[in-house]
């Protein structure tokens, strides 16, 4: 009875056991990668990225370099630029208006960011619950962000008008005489900050909603089993797990607040007096009203460095905090 054919290494056993040598199998050829398809993929990728890269280079990188170079020049758009060294920076630090504008900008940031962040987080906690009209309310909360800041500035200017404004009209109905909001040095900046909070709080709420959705439910269940109250669950579970989201919201909000211009320009134009003259208003006044583009560029570089330092401080602060990683 013949045995079934069995392949063992390089020997074939068929019928009577006998060794029949088999030709050595050729070694597999090395995989020589064809680089033509790879080049095509790279070209296709760069082709798709080209429009965005063009926009970044033309409208961001080149202007930034131009402003930095111009900060060492004296130029009024009529005469040729003349090298001035660090005189623009020295003049900026000697100019009391620059220090005042910097203080006003910080005041605006302090009015805007804490209230905006707390309200956005609170709204996200409320909207995180499933309800019949939750989706509709979420859309309504985000709608102000879709409006143009200039248009919203005009609307808020009308709402806070001293005699015909909605706010003072409602206050008059209950026997209160409202102030001249935007022409009062004490009220102008809080009103501008309120307008900005109203516009961006719904936008930040979306990020907190995404962060809340990423927290596993079993973490809350474990905390409840351990006897944690709702406040402790919020303080020791929700906030630590929302720290990456909080970092993003706070950093982007601070950067945007330091760069505020359009809302302030439309509502107060830096007034009354200089009570709402933030850094970007001062830069605009020096550059496009006083034609001191060297000074305006130096102020822009100083503002950029301040934003950079504040951002690094925020990153350093959040990195030192404990972050729970969910597996």
PLY file of the C-alpha trace (Angstrom):
ply
format ascii 1.0
element vertex 327
property float x
property float y
property float z
element edge 326
property int vertex1
property int vertex2
end_header
0.00 0.00 0.00
1.47 3.24 -1.03
1.80 6.09 1.39
0.19 9.42 0.62
2.51 12.09 -0.68
4.03 14.12 2.14
6.21 17.12 1.63
8.94 17.35 4.27
11.37 20.20 3.78
13.03 19.64 0.44
12.22 15.89 0.22
9.12 14.28 -1.35
8.04 10.88 -0.06
5.75 9.04 -2.45
5.01 5.31 -2.42
8.16 3.53 -1.24
10.19 5.70 0.99
12.96 7.14 -1.10
14.83 10.36 -1.22
14.28 12.33 -4.35
16.19 15.55 -4.42
14.20 18.62 -5.39
15.67 21.58 -7.10
16.53 24.31 -4.65
13.91 26.98 -4.55
15.18 30.31 -5.71
15.54 32.92 -2.98
12.77 35.46 -3.10
13.81 38.54 -4.93
14.22 41.64 -2.85
11.18 43.88 -2.90
12.31 46.76 -5.03
9.91 49.55 -4.31
8.70 51.39 -7.29
9.09 55.02 -6.37
6.94 56.39 -9.18
3.60 55.71 -7.43
5.02 57.13 -4.21
6.04 60.31 -5.97
2.56 60.57 -7.44
1.03 60.25 -4.01
3.28 62.98 -2.64
2.50 65.23 -5.58
-1.22 64.63 -5.13
-0.94 65.44 -1.41
1.03 68.62 -2.03
-1.42 69.57 -4.77
-4.32 69.31 -2.35
-2.42 71.25 0.32
-1.20 73.93 -2.09
-4.26 76.27 -1.85
-4.15 76.26 1.96
-0.37 76.62 2.05
-0.61 79.50 -0.42
-3.12 81.26 1.82
-0.98 80.69 4.94
2.17 81.97 3.25
0.61 84.98 1.49
-1.86 86.13 4.14
-0.08 85.07 7.34
3.63 84.31 7.06
4.63 87.14 4.70
2.61 89.82 6.60
4.12 88.68 9.91
7.64 88.97 8.49
6.79 92.32 6.92
5.44 93.70 10.23
8.52 92.49 12.10
10.85 94.16 9.59
8.72 97.30 9.51
8.93 97.62 13.30
12.56 98.69 12.82
11.64 101.31 10.21
10.20 104.78 10.07
7.55 104.87 7.35
4.49 107.00 6.65
3.57 105.52 3.22
4.63 108.77 1.56
8.39 108.58 1.93
10.69 105.60 1.56
11.13 103.49 4.72
14.15 104.52 6.79
15.91 102.23 9.24
15.28 103.37 12.83
16.66 100.53 14.92
14.90 100.03 18.23
13.62 103.59 18.42
10.03 102.48 17.68
10.12 100.07 20.61
11.68 102.70 22.88
9.01 105.22 21.88
6.31 102.64 22.49
7.52 101.98 26.04
7.85 105.71 26.72
4.37 106.41 25.39
1.86 106.43 28.24
-0.96 105.61 25.85
0.62 102.22 25.11
0.73 101.29 28.80
-2.85 102.48 29.25
-4.00 100.47 26.23
-2.25 97.41 27.63
-4.03 97.83 30.98
-7.37 98.27 29.21
-6.73 95.12 27.17
-5.97 93.09 30.29
-9.11 94.50 31.90
-11.14 93.39 28.90
-9.62 89.89 29.09
-10.46 89.64 32.80
-14.03 90.75 32.17
-14.47 88.39 29.24
-12.70 85.07 29.80
-13.84 83.98 33.31
-17.50 84.80 32.67
-17.43 83.31 29.18
-15.78 80.08 30.34
-18.03 79.57 33.37
-21.20 80.27 31.39
-20.11 77.99 28.54
-19.37 75.15 30.97
-22.66 75.66 32.79
-24.61 75.65 29.54
-22.78 72.51 28.43
-23.71 70.75 31.69
-27.36 71.63 31.12
-27.33 70.76 27.41
-25.57 67.45 28.06
-28.83 66.00 29.30
-31.15 64.48 26.74
-34.42 66.29 26.41
-37.18 66.90 23.97
-35.92 70.28 22.76
-32.24 69.92 23.63
-31.05 69.87 20.00
-33.08 73.00 19.17
-31.73 74.85 22.21
-28.18 73.90 21.27
-28.65 75.40 17.81
-30.11 78.59 19.28
-27.14 78.92 21.64
-24.66 78.67 18.76
-26.51 81.08 16.43
-24.90 84.27 17.87
-21.47 82.95 16.92
-22.54 82.79 13.27
-23.30 86.51 13.18
-20.69 89.01 12.04
-19.07 90.90 14.95
-19.48 94.22 13.13
-23.20 93.64 12.62
-23.60 92.55 16.23
-21.71 95.64 17.36
-24.22 97.85 15.55
-27.14 95.94 17.08
-25.73 96.18 20.62
-25.02 99.87 20.09
-28.70 100.34 19.35
-29.81 98.14 22.28
-27.75 100.20 24.75
-28.63 103.59 23.27
-29.32 106.10 26.09
-32.83 107.26 25.10
-34.21 104.86 22.51
-32.34 101.70 23.49
-34.16 98.55 24.55
-32.29 98.28 27.86
-33.06 101.80 29.08
-36.65 101.55 27.84
-37.20 98.42 29.92
-35.51 100.02 32.93
-37.74 103.07 32.54
-40.83 100.85 32.79
-39.82 99.85 36.32
-38.87 103.36 37.35
-35.11 103.18 36.82
-33.21 105.72 34.75
-30.53 103.85 32.85
-27.08 105.36 32.29
-25.59 106.39 28.99
-23.95 102.99 28.73
-21.47 103.39 25.88
-20.59 106.98 26.76
-19.82 106.21 30.39
-16.17 105.41 31.23
-17.29 102.98 33.90
-19.90 101.11 31.86
-18.50 101.11 28.31
-16.00 98.27 28.73
-18.36 95.94 30.66
-20.98 96.43 27.93
-18.45 95.60 25.19
-17.33 92.53 27.13
-20.96 91.49 27.60
-21.53 91.69 23.84
-18.50 89.50 23.20
-19.55 86.97 25.87
-23.02 86.74 24.35
-21.57 86.01 20.93
-18.94 83.39 21.86
-20.36 81.55 24.88
-22.39 79.17 22.69
-19.37 78.44 20.53
-17.29 77.44 23.56
-20.22 75.41 24.85
-19.79 73.06 21.89
-16.26 72.15 22.97
-17.36 71.47 26.53
-20.18 69.31 25.21
-17.67 67.27 23.22
-15.47 66.94 26.31
-18.40 65.82 28.47
-19.46 63.26 25.88
-15.96 61.72 26.02
-16.15 61.04 29.78
-17.19 57.39 30.37
-20.39 56.99 32.34
-18.93 54.23 34.52
-16.61 56.80 36.13
-19.62 58.66 37.51
-21.20 55.38 38.57
-18.06 54.40 40.48
-17.98 57.82 42.17
-21.65 57.48 43.15
-21.01 54.05 44.63
-18.19 55.56 46.70
-20.68 58.07 48.07
-19.55 61.16 46.17
-22.10 63.97 46.10
-23.01 65.71 42.80
-20.72 68.60 43.70
-17.78 66.27 44.44
-18.41 64.36 41.20
-18.25 67.64 39.34
-15.15 68.91 41.16
-13.13 65.67 41.29
-14.32 63.85 38.17
-15.75 66.24 35.59
-13.28 69.12 35.90
-10.09 66.97 35.86
-11.29 65.04 32.81
-12.28 68.30 31.09
-8.84 69.85 31.60
-7.67 69.36 27.96
-10.91 70.96 26.75
-10.54 73.73 29.31
-7.00 74.40 28.08
-8.18 74.77 24.49
-11.15 76.99 25.37
-9.16 79.27 27.69
-6.10 79.60 25.42
-8.10 80.38 22.29
-10.38 82.71 24.24
-7.47 84.66 25.74
-5.77 84.98 22.35
-8.99 86.20 20.76
-9.65 88.66 23.60
-6.16 90.18 23.34
-6.79 90.65 19.61
-10.25 92.22 19.94
-10.85 95.08 17.52
-14.05 95.01 15.48
-16.56 94.95 18.35
-14.77 97.75 20.22
-14.29 99.81 17.07
-17.96 99.65 16.11
-19.46 100.13 19.57
-17.15 102.77 21.11
-14.18 103.42 18.77
-11.99 103.35 21.87
-14.08 105.87 23.80
-15.34 107.54 25.78
-11.93 109.12 26.05
-9.56 106.17 26.13
-11.58 103.94 28.46
-11.98 101.21 25.78
-8.80 101.85 23.81
-7.41 98.32 23.61
-4.08 97.53 21.97
-5.50 96.85 18.53
-7.39 100.15 18.56
-4.13 101.92 19.44
-2.31 100.05 16.67
-5.02 101.09 14.19
-4.85 104.72 15.32
-1.06 104.82 14.94
-1.00 103.04 11.61
-4.06 104.10 9.63
-4.88 107.41 11.28
-1.46 108.75 12.23
0.46 106.99 9.42
3.12 105.90 11.91
3.45 102.39 10.55
6.77 101.72 12.23
5.30 102.47 15.66
2.17 100.48 14.86
4.30 97.51 13.81
6.36 97.72 17.00
3.16 97.73 19.06
1.97 94.71 17.09
5.16 92.80 17.86
4.88 93.72 21.54
1.28 92.48 21.60
2.36 89.25 19.91
5.09 88.67 22.52
2.65 89.33 25.36
0.16 86.83 23.91
2.99 84.31 23.47
4.10 84.66 27.10
0.54 84.43 28.44
-0.11 81.34 26.31
3.06 79.62 27.53
2.10 80.39 31.13
-1.30 78.80 30.57
0.22 75.67 29.02
2.67 75.40 31.90
-0.13 75.78 34.45
-2.34 73.11 32.90
0.55 70.67 32.42
1.33 70.76 36.14
-2.20 69.70 36.98
-3.13 66.05 37.30
-4.97 64.61 34.32
-6.77 61.29 34.58
-6.28 59.10 31.51
-9.16 56.79 30.68
-8.24 53.42 29.23
0 1
1 2
2 3
3 4
4 5
5 6
6 7
7 8
8 9
9 10
10 11
11 12
12 13
13 14
14 15
15 16
16 17
17 18
18 19
19 20
20 21
21 22
22 23
23 24
24 25
25 26
26 27
27 28
28 29
29 30
30 31
31 32
32 33
33 34
34 35
35 36
36 37
37 38
38 39
39 40
40 41
41 42
42 43
43 44
44 45
45 46
46 47
47 48
48 49
49 50
50 51
51 52
52 53
53 54
54 55
55 56
56 57
57 58
58 59
59 60
60 61
61 62
62 63
63 64
64 65
65 66
66 67
67 68
68 69
69 70
70 71
71 72
72 73
73 74
74 75
75 76
76 77
77 78
78 79
79 80
80 81
81 82
82 83
83 84
84 85
85 86
86 87
87 88
88 89
89 90
90 91
91 92
92 93
93 94
94 95
95 96
96 97
97 98
98 99
99 100
100 101
101 102
102 103
103 104
104 105
105 106
106 107
107 108
108 109
109 110
110 111
111 112
112 113
113 114
114 115
115 116
116 117
117 118
118 119
119 120
120 121
121 122
122 123
123 124
124 125
125 126
126 127
127 128
128 129
129 130
130 131
131 132
132 133
133 134
134 135
135 136
136 137
137 138
138 139
139 140
140 141
141 142
142 143
143 144
144 145
145 146
146 147
147 148
148 149
149 150
150 151
151 152
152 153
153 154
154 155
155 156
156 157
157 158
158 159
159 160
160 161
161 162
162 163
163 164
164 165
165 166
166 167
167 168
168 169
169 170
170 171
171 172
172 173
173 174
174 175
175 176
176 177
177 178
178 179
179 180
180 181
181 182
182 183
183 184
184 185
185 186
186 187
187 188
188 189
189 190
190 191
191 192
192 193
193 194
194 195
195 196
196 197
197 198
198 199
199 200
200 201
201 202
202 203
203 204
204 205
205 206
206 207
207 208
208 209
209 210
210 211
211 212
212 213
213 214
214 215
215 216
216 217
217 218
218 219
219 220
220 221
221 222
222 223
223 224
224 225
225 226
226 227
227 228
228 229
229 230
230 231
231 232
232 233
233 234
234 235
235 236
236 237
237 238
238 239
239 240
240 241
241 242
242 243
243 244
244 245
245 246
246 247
247 248
248 249
249 250
250 251
251 252
252 253
253 254
254 255
255 256
256 257
257 258
258 259
259 260
260 261
261 262
262 263
263 264
264 265
265 266
266 267
267 268
268 269
269 270
270 271
271 272
272 273
273 274
274 275
275 276
276 277
277 278
278 279
279 280
280 281
281 282
282 283
283 284
284 285
285 286
286 287
287 288
288 289
289 290
290 291
291 292
292 293
293 294
294 295
295 296
296 297
297 298
298 299
299 300
300 301
301 302
302 303
303 304
304 305
305 306
306 307
307 308
308 309
309 310
310 311
311 312
312 313
313 314
314 315
315 316
316 317
317 318
318 319
319 320
320 321
321 322
322 323
323 324
324 325
325 326
